[in-house]
């Protein structure tokens, strides 16, 4: 930092301090400070510090405990009672003497307390009681896996992690999972849900599974890979076909046939067969035969490349017609599938999913500053056609004028997000729905 920058910063700090003193009393200021100050080992605010070092509430601190915490403020690491007990003890005793000098404590009491040990220990504060366990775990995993930070440092060295969490979305999601009417208790079924802002890629909410939570346990929304099933069709079959001259009302084959050089023979659910159907109807009914026929027409390499561009973990062996209906060796995670679908809610641009927006160390230095990353997958025209089909606004007469207005009236202005709820049953396959809420201009 240059001398000019230092002077400028000091002037700003002086101005802010004057403004704060105009608005708040001294008691208010010290209260705000104590509630937000850093006390080392990941403890922010006096309540956190009381729990961390003494395992009690701040209101139950005695004089010697309060003196130790007050002494730490000058240098949380230098006066850490765990790693620097002697320095912390001397600092505490100095604070006690300051209290005597300011007539807040008698000399005899200060002398008596000074003879007592520091009495602090590291009370583990990670348990199942924190409010958003799945989200918390996902943030820790991203910080470790993506930004190569160590778990013990993240939890104990005063890092501040900023995220894209939306508390309303997260609370609603958790309440849904706890609702027995929506998720019957018992059985082997599992579920995972994720809410992502389609414009930024920021994850607003996540639940990684049903049942009792285990700290940094298996998160099905981010770590589980299963066949995407029919949710892959817009990404691999329909949008690529629309990009290559097909239209939403192009007629697609819907009779059992053998496709490709290997004679791949897909079937619809319940073995339904019909005469050729328009694309929008094939999507609406989730027919398999038209999807495979379409991929055969545009080429498996086109579908494979589309899946690859959308961030799906396809492997070389997936370059075949079964990809049209979700045939993948590894499968996908709900997070990856949700990320891919942001392209349909963001004018054809896929937003890279993330939980963390910024990380600061204990000194306030920014060590991670996440910027939205986008990648164009589809043209605006293809995106509107694809989104219209998925939202079910294709009229039988193919009159397209009302579609744009209908979407505008149904979607709350300014709301741009993607919600993916994935249900996982014994068949070990993603068979849920992805719901897009899109703001159109």
NORSULLIN-V638023 format. One record per run of one state. SS is the DSSP state (alpha for helix, beta for strand, coil for the rest). FROM is the first residue (numbers start at 1). TO is the last residue. Records with the same first field share a line. If there is no record, write none. Layout:
SS = FROM-TO + FROM-TO
//
This chain:
coil = 1-2 + 24-25 + 37-37 + 39-43 + 45-45 + 55-57 + 61-62 + 73-84 + 102-106 + 115-132 + 146-150 + 157-159 + 164-166 + 179-189 + 197-201 + 208-225 + 228-228 + 243-250 + 253-258 + 260-263 + 265-268 + 272-276 + 285-288 + 299-299 + 310-315 + 319-320 + 326-331 + 333-333 + 346-348 + 352-353 + 355-355 + 361-365 + 370-373 + 377-379 + 392-400 + 411-416 + 425-428 + 431-432 + 438-441
alpha = 3-23 + 26-36 + 46-54 + 58-60 + 63-72 + 85-101 + 107-114 + 133-145 + 151-156 + 167-178 + 229-242 + 269-271 + 279-284 + 289-298 + 300-309 + 316-318 + 321-325 + 334-345 + 380-391 + 401-410
beta = 38-38 + 44-44 + 160-163 + 190-196 + 202-207 + 226-227 + 251-252 + 259-259 + 264-264 + 277-278 + 332-332 + 349-351 + 354-354 + 356-360 + 366-369 + 374-376 + 417-424 + 429-430 + 433-437
//
